[in-house]
Amino acid sequence: MVNRKELNPDESPGARFGVRLRMLRDERGWTQDELARRTGVSPTHISAVETGRRPPTTRFAGSADRAFGTGDRLERQGRAARDSAILEGFPEFVAQEVCAAEIRLFELGIVPGLLQTPEYAAAITTGAVRRGAITEQQAEERLTLLARRQASLDRTPAPLVYVVLDESCVRRVVGGPQVMSAQLDRLAALAELPSTVVQVAPFDLGERRAFDLPVTLLTLTDRSHIAYAESAQQGRLERDMRFVQPLLTAYHLLQAEALPQAASVAVIEQVRKGTP
């Protein structure tokens, strides 16, 4: 089928639900339009659920169970998808990130996931578990997805990765001195790669810092651009250049205002010397 998106059930519980939904639909020879009529939703909704871009609601999963005659299996699987720690919209972003030609990151407070050591990432998720924000199973889900995203950076040709870290990212100790020391070593090592630029936006940048929230910008292989942002409950991909272009412009200005890479690495090493 033309433009039929390949699905990866390992991406998230929502993706696994989508794979199951498509398989059941294909077995019966139903189009998305036919399933939409039988479940009382739009074909666009069916497409979004199948590709993991939208989690299945209780109502939809129950309607699908009745349409397929599957008892409550989809409803139970849908409950697991809704309990996922992966934000709605994030799997769609990851699908673009793993094949992007260029990745631009700005982060506050913590080192971006793509650059985290396993121990640093584990400390972040452990803290979320202790606060009751996520379960241990959800923490494992996050770490598994993060490892897969990091592995994608080893592809050929490697993506160009531009990173601007607010100074708080390197000064905020996560996981204790040893974990933080190893994380700072990793940042310095990444800065030596020909495909990566690491810069620090110092505190004294003040109001000249272009962003007050984390920003991720992707340049795809066709040279189109997309932006990704998160709220507490949802992630969103923005493709409209009317909104993406100002973010790109602001990012370039931020790079110009941030410390050059050599000076940034010096700051990272200076902070590291304060850790055993």
C-alpha positions as CSV (number, residue, x, y, z in Angstrom):
1,M,0.0,0.0,0.0
2,V,1.4,3.4,-0.9
3,N,2.6,5.6,2.0
4,R,1.7,2.9,4.5
5,K,3.7,3.7,7.6
6,E,5.7,0.9,9.1
7,L,4.9,0.4,12.7
8,N,7.3,-0.6,15.5
9,P,5.5,-2.2,18.5
10,D,8.6,-1.7,20.6
11,E,8.3,2.1,20.5
12,S,5.7,2.4,23.2
13,P,2.6,0.8,24.6
14,G,0.6,3.1,22.3
15,A,2.5,1.8,19.3
16,R,1.8,-1.8,20.4
17,F,-1.9,-1.0,20.5
18,G,-1.7,0.5,17.1
19,V,0.0,-2.6,15.7
20,R,-2.7,-4.8,17.2
21,L,-5.4,-2.5,15.9
22,R,-4.0,-2.6,12.3
23,M,-3.5,-6.3,12.4
24,L,-7.1,-6.9,13.4
25,R,-8.3,-4.5,10.7
26,D,-6.2,-6.1,8.0
27,E,-7.4,-9.6,9.0
28,R,-10.9,-8.6,8.3
29,G,-10.0,-6.7,5.1
30,W,-11.4,-3.4,6.5
31,T,-10.2,0.0,5.5
32,Q,-9.7,2.7,8.1
33,D,-13.0,4.3,6.8
34,E,-14.8,1.0,7.5
35,L,-13.4,0.7,11.0
36,A,-14.2,4.4,11.6
37,R,-17.9,3.7,10.7
38,R,-18.0,0.7,13.0
39,T,-16.5,2.6,16.0
40,G,-18.1,6.0,15.5
41,V,-14.9,8.0,15.1
42,S,-13.2,9.6,12.1
43,P,-10.7,7.9,9.8
44,T,-8.1,10.4,10.9
45,H,-8.6,9.3,14.4
46,I,-8.1,5.6,13.4
47,S,-4.9,6.6,11.6
48,A,-3.6,8.5,14.6
49,V,-4.2,5.6,17.0
50,E,-2.7,3.1,14.6
51,T,0.5,5.1,14.2
52,G,0.8,5.8,17.9
53,R,0.3,9.5,17.6
54,R,-2.8,9.4,19.8
55,P,-3.5,7.1,22.7
56,P,-6.7,5.0,22.6
57,T,-9.4,6.3,24.8
58,T,-11.5,3.9,26.9
59,R,-14.5,4.6,24.8
60,F,-12.6,3.9,21.5
61,A,-11.0,0.7,22.8
62,G,-14.3,-0.6,23.9
63,S,-15.9,0.3,20.6
64,A,-13.1,-1.5,18.8
65,D,-13.5,-4.6,21.0
66,R,-17.2,-4.7,20.0
67,A,-16.4,-4.2,16.3
68,F,-13.8,-7.0,16.3
69,G,-15.4,-9.3,18.8
70,T,-12.3,-9.4,21.0
71,G,-14.0,-9.2,24.4
72,D,-12.1,-6.7,26.5
73,R,-8.6,-7.3,25.1
74,L,-8.2,-4.0,23.4
75,E,-9.7,-2.1,26.3
76,R,-7.1,-3.7,28.6
77,Q,-4.3,-3.0,26.2
78,G,-5.5,0.5,25.8
79,R,-5.4,1.0,29.5
80,A,-1.7,0.1,29.5
81,A,-1.1,2.5,26.6
82,R,-2.7,5.4,28.5
83,D,-0.6,4.5,31.6
84,S,2.5,4.9,29.6
85,A,5.1,7.4,30.7
86,I,5.8,8.4,27.1
87,L,3.9,11.6,26.3
88,E,1.4,11.7,23.5
89,G,3.1,13.0,20.4
90,F,6.6,11.9,21.5
91,P,6.7,8.6,19.5
92,E,5.9,10.7,16.4
93,F,8.8,13.0,17.2
94,V,11.2,10.1,17.8
95,A,10.3,8.7,14.4
96,Q,11.5,11.9,12.8
97,E,14.5,12.3,15.2
98,V,16.1,8.9,14.4
99,C,16.4,9.9,10.7
100,A,17.0,13.7,11.0
101,A,20.0,15.2,9.2
102,E,20.5,17.9,11.9
103,I,19.3,18.1,15.5
104,R,19.4,21.3,17.5
105,L,18.8,21.2,21.3
106,F,18.4,23.8,24.0
107,E,17.9,22.6,27.5
108,L,17.5,24.0,31.0
109,G,18.3,22.3,34.3
110,I,19.2,18.9,33.1
111,V,21.4,17.4,30.3
112,P,19.3,16.5,27.2
113,G,18.4,12.8,27.0
114,L,20.4,12.2,23.9
115,L,23.6,13.2,25.7
116,Q,22.9,11.5,29.1
117,T,25.0,8.7,30.5
118,P,23.0,5.6,31.5
119,E,23.7,6.4,35.2
120,Y,22.5,10.0,34.8
121,A,19.4,8.9,33.0
122,A,18.7,6.3,35.6
123,A,19.0,8.9,38.4
124,I,16.5,11.2,36.6
125,T,13.9,8.4,36.3
126,T,14.6,7.1,39.8
127,G,13.8,10.5,41.2
128,A,10.6,10.5,39.2
129,V,9.7,7.1,40.7
130,R,10.4,8.3,44.2
131,R,8.2,11.3,43.8
132,G,5.4,9.1,42.6
133,A,5.3,10.8,39.2
134,I,5.9,7.5,37.3
135,T,6.0,3.8,38.2
136,E,9.1,1.6,38.0
137,Q,7.7,0.0,34.8
138,Q,7.2,3.4,33.3
139,A,10.8,4.3,34.2
140,E,12.1,1.2,32.5
141,E,10.0,2.2,29.4
142,R,11.6,5.6,29.3
143,L,15.1,4.3,29.7
144,T,14.6,1.7,26.9
145,L,13.4,4.3,24.5
146,L,16.2,6.6,25.4
147,A,18.8,3.9,24.7
148,R,17.3,3.3,21.3
149,R,17.3,7.1,20.5
150,Q,21.0,7.4,21.6
151,A,21.9,4.3,19.5
152,S,20.4,6.0,16.4
153,L,23.1,8.7,16.6
154,D,25.6,6.1,15.4
155,R,24.1,5.8,11.9
156,T,25.9,6.7,8.7
157,P,26.0,9.5,7.9
158,A,25.9,10.7,11.4
159,P,23.4,13.6,12.1
160,L,24.9,17.0,13.0
161,V,24.0,17.7,16.6
162,Y,24.1,21.3,17.9
163,V,23.6,21.6,21.7
164,V,23.2,24.8,23.8
165,L,23.1,24.0,27.5
166,D,21.9,26.6,30.0
167,E,24.7,26.8,32.6
168,S,22.3,25.2,35.1
169,C,22.6,21.9,33.2
170,V,26.2,21.5,34.1
171,R,26.1,23.0,37.6
172,R,23.0,21.1,38.9
173,V,24.3,17.8,40.4
174,V,22.2,14.8,39.4
175,G,22.8,11.3,40.9
176,G,25.7,12.4,43.1
177,P,29.2,13.6,42.5
178,Q,30.5,10.4,40.7
179,V,27.5,10.2,38.3
180,M,27.8,14.0,37.6
181,S,31.5,13.7,37.0
182,A,31.0,11.0,34.4
183,Q,28.3,13.0,32.8
184,L,30.5,16.0,32.4
185,D,33.2,13.8,31.0
186,R,30.7,12.6,28.4
187,L,29.8,16.2,27.4
188,A,33.5,17.1,26.9
189,A,34.0,13.9,24.8
190,L,31.0,14.7,22.7
191,A,32.3,18.2,22.0
192,E,35.4,16.5,20.4
193,L,33.3,14.7,17.8
194,P,33.2,16.3,14.3
195,S,29.4,15.9,14.1
196,T,28.7,17.6,17.5
197,V,28.9,21.2,18.7
198,V,28.4,21.8,22.5
199,Q,27.9,25.3,23.9
200,V,27.1,26.7,27.3
201,A,24.7,29.7,27.7
202,P,26.1,31.3,30.9
203,F,24.0,32.7,33.6
204,D,25.2,36.2,32.9
205,L,23.5,36.0,29.5
206,G,20.4,37.2,31.4
207,E,17.6,38.5,29.3
208,R,19.6,37.9,26.2
209,R,18.9,34.2,26.4
210,A,16.5,33.5,23.6
211,F,14.4,30.7,25.2
212,D,12.9,30.2,28.6
213,L,11.8,26.6,27.8
214,P,13.5,23.6,26.2
215,V,13.5,23.6,22.4
216,T,14.2,20.8,19.9
217,L,14.6,21.6,16.2
218,L,15.1,19.0,13.5
219,T,16.3,19.4,10.0
220,L,15.1,16.4,7.9
221,T,16.9,14.9,5.0
222,D,14.7,16.8,2.5
223,R,15.9,20.0,4.3
224,S,12.5,20.7,5.8
225,H,12.4,21.8,9.5
226,I,10.2,20.8,12.4
227,A,10.1,21.8,16.0
228,Y,9.1,19.8,19.1
229,A,7.9,21.1,22.4
230,E,6.3,19.6,25.5
231,S,3.7,20.6,28.1
232,A,3.2,18.6,31.3
233,Q,0.8,16.2,29.5
234,Q,1.6,16.3,25.8
235,G,4.3,16.6,23.2
236,R,3.7,18.5,19.9
237,L,5.4,18.5,16.6
238,E,5.2,21.8,14.7
239,R,5.8,21.7,10.9
240,D,4.3,25.0,9.9
241,M,7.3,27.2,8.9
242,R,5.4,30.3,10.0
243,F,6.0,29.1,13.6
244,V,9.2,27.0,13.1
245,Q,11.3,29.8,11.3
246,P,11.2,32.2,14.2
247,L,12.4,29.4,16.5
248,L,15.3,28.7,14.1
249,T,16.2,32.4,14.0
250,A,16.2,32.6,17.8
251,Y,18.3,29.5,18.0
252,H,20.9,30.9,15.7
253,L,21.0,34.1,17.8
254,L,21.3,32.0,21.0
255,Q,24.3,30.2,19.5
256,A,25.9,33.5,18.7
257,E,25.4,34.7,22.3
258,A,26.5,31.5,24.0
259,L,30.1,30.7,24.8
260,P,32.1,29.3,21.9
261,Q,32.7,25.5,22.1
262,A,36.3,25.8,23.5
263,A,35.2,28.2,26.2
264,S,32.1,26.0,26.9
265,V,34.3,22.9,27.4
266,A,36.5,24.9,29.7
267,V,33.5,25.7,31.9
268,I,32.5,22.0,31.8
269,E,36.0,20.9,32.9
270,Q,36.1,23.6,35.6
271,V,32.8,22.4,37.1
272,R,34.1,18.8,36.9
273,K,37.2,19.6,38.9
274,G,34.9,20.5,41.7
275,T,33.6,16.9,41.8
276,P,35.7,13.9,42.9
